[in-house]
């Protein structure tokens, strides 16, 4: 263990520091951290919207539209908030006007991600005639587009300002007025650029990535261990890059997941034993055996954070524990953050690969059954695994074993990250005391 930690400190940390201090990486990290209050509060509403106890869920059902509203305006459009946060932080690094840069980035993101829909005829009690914007791409699924839009918009602004391609006001004009005029020409360029890319070239980043992945569908689907591991790797790898992994992989793999669990349910209803189902790699297999606390098995990381010597990590861990218990991990993914963080990104990818492999071999050796039921993702994993495998106690025990395996994998990386955070906190405290 000491050798591994020394290796991390001597070899990995210097590389991570270089990456982490890069201007655009820092802007992305700070921008995502800024969305944390919205994500944490919004995450709690997700639990109510998917409550796992049928009797309570039935009581909540009439109020779902009301409970859904806070979620939609927090987590549901988090990419919009992230765009502004990333842009303002990047603008600060260039000494640009942060507010103007944030507005430019949001404008760019909306043009590139949200295409207005024309409804010609009114549908009573559903929708009226007119133009509407679909906000689906403003959720975490649009985060990659948010990062790209924010960076390009601010870089355009910075390029034009450095070369004096702006409208300058006379001395004595209030800064807020002067900054607005400075941003006029960059605004026109940003609008034309993103309009041309999205509407003239008809280029959409999310669709492009999905199309790029389509040839892999035959490999990702099925019962092969290689296909399962590749799916897990791609989902976690995209998350580390700040891309919503399930949103990217969904168009490719979800139809096959749905078919797989439907075949299992039908076979089980016809009397087949839970150990003899046609499919291993259903979505539920990953959800309960692998995504403990969410993608990347982050519940283990949250528990480590709860007892951290770092004040910020300890607070984040305690805030993230309840959502994590219900498999909601956006608070820790964007709060630590794991996005663009090589130190935490490594166990985020490695731990699920290890537990997927173990779970696969325990399944094919009939120690644990296959999934025969589809349940809400907000049920704590041991309970859900027990219920989804015809009430198999070994399945529930496997979840606990996988949790401790992920805890052991995260530990050395977490300690290295914790040491870095403590140093940052001590430096901040020293500067504060000196002032």
C-alpha positions, 0 to 999 in steps of 0.5 A: 500500500505504501509503495502504491501511495508513493508511486501516486505521489511521485509519478501520478500527482505531478502529471495530475497537477499539470493537467489540473492547473491547465486554464481550461481544465480549471475553468471546467472544474470550478464551473462544475463545482459552482453547480453543486448546491443546485445538484444536491438539492435537486437530487433529493427530489429525484428520490421522491419522484422514484420512491421505492415503496409502492404504498408511499409512491402511490400517495406521491403520484398525484403530486409528481408534477409539483415535485418534478418542478424543482428537479427540472429547474436544478438537475434538469437544466444543470448544463445551462448553469455549468455553461455560465460557471465555466465561462465566467471562470475562464473569463477571469483567467483572461481578465475578461468581463465575467458577466459578458462572457457568461452571457455569450457562453449561454447564448452559444450553448442554447443555439448549438443545443436547443433547436426550437420546435414549431407546433402548427396545430394546437392539441387541447390540454397538451400543447398550443400552436407556436414555437417551443424549446426542448430542454432535454439537452440542457440536462447532464446529457448536454454537459459536453456541449456546454463545455465546448460552447463555453470555451469557444465563446470565451476564446472568441471574445478573448481573441477579438478583445486582444486584437481590439476588434471591439467597440470602445467607449470614451473614458469616463463611461461607466464600466458596465456600459463600456463592457456591454459595448465591448461585447457587441461585436464578439456577440455577433460573431458567436451567434453567426459561428454557432448558428452556422455550425448547428443550422447550416452545417446541421452538426450536433455534438451529442448526435455525432458521438452517438453515431461514432459509437454505433459500429460498436453495438454488436460488441457491447450487447450480449453476454460476453464479459468483454462486451460488459467490460467495454460498456462499463469502461465507456460509461465511466470514461465519458463521465471522467471527461465530463460527458454524461456516460449513460446519455451517450451510450443510451441510444446504442445499448439501451434498446438491447438492455430493454430486450434483455431484461424483457426476455429474462422477465418473460422466461421467469414468468414461464417458470424458468429458474433465476439461474437459467435466464437468457441474459446476464448483462442487463442494465439491472446487472450493472445497476445493482452489482456495479453502480453502487451509489451510482456510476463509478461505485462512488458510495465508497468514495463518499464514505471515505470523504465522510471521515476525511481530515479535509474539511471540504471533503468531509462536508461534501461526503456528508452531504452526498451520503444520502443521495449516494445511498439512493444511487444518485451521485451527481453531487460527488461527481461534480462536487469533488470533482471526479470530472477532469480529475485524474486522481479520482478518475482512475478508481472511478473507472477501475473499481467497476471493471473489477466488480463487473468481472467478479459479478460475471464469474459468480453469475456463470458459476451459479453462485448468484442468480441473474436479474429477473425484475426491473426496479426503480434505480433509487432503491439501495443496491443490496435491497434491490439486488435481493429483490431483483434476483428472486430474493437471493441472499447471495446477490445481496451479499455480493453487493456488500462484497463489491462495495468493500472491494471498491472501498479498497480500490478508492482508498490509496487514490483518495488519500493522495487526493486528500493530501492535496486538498489539505495542502490547499486548505492550509495555504488558504488559511495561511493567506486568510490569517496573514490578511 
